Amino acid sequence: MTTDPIKAFIEEREERIHTYANNNALKTAATSFNIESNKVQYSYNFSWMGRPIIQYPQDMVAMQEIIWKVKPDLIIETGIAHGGSLIFYASILELLGNGEVVGIDIEIREHNRKEIENHPMFKRIHLVQGSSVDQNIVNQVKALTQGKEKIMVLLDSNHTHEHVLSELELYAPFVTVGSYLVVFDTIVEDMPDNYLPGRPWSVGNNPKTAVREFLKSHQNFEIDKMIDNKLLISVAPEGYLQRVK
């Protein structure tokens, strides 16, 4: 047993998190919250530095932990919306004193672009408009990866199986060993079917099904189950993938 109080705290925390995998009461409570909160668009209630972020606070805490640990030179995110997540990632990089964020979206609405470009954190953000699975867009992003030693990829655009699987195949090669490929909204697979009517994704056709298909042929990525056990409340269960080789 370590006598270092800092190491002791970390070890105690890790042991506690491991127990959550078998804590059925806690997991049941988390599942209930995940389902009910998703039904009422709970994730739309939060902002970061003035911009709507459309994420669960738990996932954003996990993301800052990952960014602080990896210290990426470049973060690539598909799906921009209001730009809150781009600004969030840029702000963590600003604290680290290094790094840029590339945001890709098939349509960057003018009012959102204006707010993002006028934000203090825009100095670390590069916007790319176009389909994330268009090879021309991928080529543009590839050019931005040149000279970067640590790269992270986050997928949060169209949530259909086909689209996410295409993104995984196209962007996974950019992820450096030890860094992360995070796929958001894998929670769709765990929700009641068509809980948000009118969306093209549903049970059996969503980011989690794409992740499972991707992992069958990409053993260099593994699900970071410690993050799943720690969060419990998340839109990305089984979506935190670490490149291990």
TIZARO-263779 format. One record per residue (C-alpha): residue number from 1; x, y, z. Coordinates in steps of 0.5 Angstrom, whole numbers, plus 500, padded with zeros to 3 digits. Each point is the difference from the previous one (the first is absolute). Last residue first. Layout:
REM residues N
(NUM (X Y Z))
...
***
This chain:
REM residues 245
(245 (497 501 438))
(244 (496 502 506))
(243 (495 505 497))
(242 (495 501 505))
(241 (493 500 498))
(240 (495 504 505))
(239 (493 498 496))
(238 (498 494 504))
(237 (495 504 504))
(236 (500 507 496))
(235 (494 504 502))
(234 (502 500 508))
(233 (498 498 507))
(232 (504 494 502))
(231 (506 505 500))
(230 (505 496 504))
(229 (498 493 497))
(228 (500 502 493))
(227 (507 504 501))
(226 (503 494 503))
(225 (497 496 494))
(224 (505 503 495))
(223 (497 497 494))
(222 (506 497 496))
(221 (504 502 494))
(220 (506 497 496))
(219 (495 494 499))
(218 (497 503 494))
(217 (496 495 497))
(216 (494 498 504))
(215 (501 507 504))
(214 (497 503 494))
(213 (493 496 500))
(212 (500 501 508))
(211 (501 508 499))
(210 (495 500 494))
(209 (494 497 504))
(208 (502 505 506))
(207 (499 506 495))
(206 (493 498 497))
(205 (496 495 496))
(204 (498 494 505))
(203 (496 505 504))
(202 (498 506 497))
(201 (504 505 495))
(200 (496 504 494))
(199 (497 504 505))
(198 (492 502 499))
(197 (498 498 507))
(196 (505 501 506))
(195 (498 494 504))
(194 (500 496 494))
(193 (502 493 503))
(192 (501 501 508))
(191 (507 501 501))
(190 (506 496 501))
(189 (502 500 493))
(188 (499 508 500))
(187 (505 500 505))
(186 (506 500 495))
(185 (499 507 500))
(184 (507 502 499))
(183 (506 496 497))
(182 (507 502 504))
(181 (506 498 496))
(180 (505 501 505))
(179 (508 501 501))
(178 (505 495 503))
(177 (502 498 492))
(176 (498 506 496))
(175 (494 501 497))
(174 (500 502 492))
(173 (499 493 498))
(172 (493 500 504))
(171 (497 505 495))
(170 (498 497 494))
(169 (498 493 502))
(168 (497 503 506))
(167 (496 505 496))
(166 (498 495 495))
(165 (497 496 506))
(164 (497 506 503))
(163 (496 501 493))
(162 (498 493 499))
(161 (497 499 507))
(160 (496 507 500))
(159 (503 505 505))
(158 (501 506 496))
(157 (505 504 503))
(156 (503 499 507))
(155 (507 496 499))
(154 (506 503 504))
(153 (507 499 498))
(152 (507 501 504))
(151 (506 501 497))
(150 (507 500 503))
(149 (507 501 496))
(148 (497 506 495))
(147 (505 501 495))
(146 (495 499 494))
(145 (493 499 503))
(144 (497 507 497))
(143 (501 496 493))
(142 (496 494 502))
(141 (494 505 502))
(140 (500 503 492))
(139 (501 493 498))
(138 (494 497 504))
(137 (496 506 497))
(136 (502 498 493))
(135 (498 493 502))
(134 (493 502 502))
(133 (498 496 506))
(132 (500 506 505))
(131 (496 503 495))
(130 (502 508 499))
(129 (502 506 504))
(128 (506 500 503))
(127 (501 505 506))
(126 (507 500 503))
(125 (500 502 508))
(124 (506 502 504))
(123 (499 508 499))
(122 (493 499 501))
(121 (500 499 507))
(120 (499 508 501))
(119 (493 499 497))
(118 (498 504 493))
(117 (502 494 496))
(116 (495 496 504))
(115 (495 505 500))
(114 (500 501 493))
(113 (500 493 498))
(112 (494 499 504))
(111 (496 505 497))
(110 (502 498 493))
(109 (498 493 501))
(108 (506 495 499))
(107 (498 495 495))
(106 (503 493 498))
(105 (504 501 507))
(104 (507 499 502))
(103 (504 503 506))
(102 (507 500 500))
(101 (503 502 507))
(100 (507 502 501))
(99 (506 499 506))
(98 (504 503 505))
(97 (500 504 506))
(96 (497 495 504))
(95 (495 505 503))
(94 (499 502 493))
(93 (499 493 498))
(92 (494 499 505))
(91 (497 506 497))
(90 (500 498 493))
(89 (497 493 502))
(88 (494 504 503))
(87 (500 505 494))
(86 (499 494 496))
(85 (495 497 504))
(84 (496 507 500))
(83 (500 500 493))
(82 (493 501 499))
(81 (499 494 495))
(80 (507 498 499))
(79 (500 493 498))
(78 (506 496 498))
(77 (506 502 505))
(76 (507 499 499))
(75 (505 502 506))
(74 (507 502 498))
(73 (506 501 505))
(72 (498 495 505))
(71 (501 500 507))
(70 (499 493 501))
(69 (498 501 508))
(68 (497 507 500))
(67 (496 498 494))
(66 (497 493 503))
(65 (499 504 506))
(64 (496 506 497))
(63 (496 494 496))
(62 (498 497 506))
(61 (497 506 503))
(60 (497 502 493))
(59 (497 493 500))
(58 (497 501 507))
(57 (497 507 498))
(56 (496 496 495))
(55 (501 504 493))
(54 (496 505 496))
(53 (505 505 501))
(52 (496 507 499))
(51 (505 505 500))
(50 (502 506 506))
(49 (506 497 502))
(48 (497 493 500))
(47 (493 499 500))
(46 (495 495 503))
(45 (493 498 499))
(44 (500 496 493))
(43 (502 494 504))
(42 (494 499 503))
(41 (496 499 494))
(40 (494 498 503))
(39 (500 492 498))
(38 (507 500 501))
(37 (499 502 508))
(36 (495 494 501))
(35 (505 495 496))
(34 (506 502 504))
(33 (497 501 506))
(32 (497 493 500))
(31 (507 497 498))
(30 (503 504 506))
(29 (496 497 505))
(28 (500 493 497))
(27 (508 501 500))
(26 (500 502 507))
(25 (495 494 503))
(24 (504 495 496))
(23 (507 502 503))
(22 (504 495 496))
(21 (504 505 495))
(20 (500 505 505))
(19 (505 496 504))
(18 (505 502 496))
(17 (499 507 501))
(16 (501 499 507))
(15 (507 497 499))
(14 (502 505 495))
(13 (498 506 505))
(12 (504 496 506))
(11 (506 499 495))
(10 (500 508 499))
(9 (499 502 507))
(8 (506 495 502))
(7 (504 503 494))
(6 (499 507 503))
(5 (501 498 507))
(4 (507 497 499))
(3 (501 494 505))
(2 (498 495 495))
(1 (497 493 502))
***
